[in-house]
Amino acid sequence: MDTERTTLAHRPLTRADRCDRCSAAAQARAVLPHGELLFCGHHLRAHRAPLLAAGAVLDGPAA
């Protein structure tokens, strides 16, 4: 894993971070080779398997 992905994965989520699918409070970050996505708990559960298959690094309280 490269340094940039590691750094993104360890940056704490804040109250301003919102789910990229529904704008609810973000509970997890998925760091992919070309960027990051933020998810609420519901959308993380719905998309966890494909994210992991794509090589995402998951971080956050719901990860």
C-alpha positions, 0 to 999 in steps of 0.5 A, a space after each residue: 500500500 502506498 503512503 498516500 492511501 495509508 495517510 488518508 485511511 488514518 485521518 479521523 472522520 469529522 462531523 463535517 464528513 458526509 456519506 457520498 451516497 446519501 449525505 448522512 454522517 460518514 461512519 467509514 472511509 474507503 480508500 481506493 487507489 484513485 481516491 476515497 469514498 465516505 459511507 454511512 453505516 448503512 451504505 458501507 454494509 451494502 457496498 463492503 464486499 465490492 469495495 474490499 474486492 476492489 482493494 479498498 482500505 476501510 477505516 472509521 468507526 463502522 469499518 
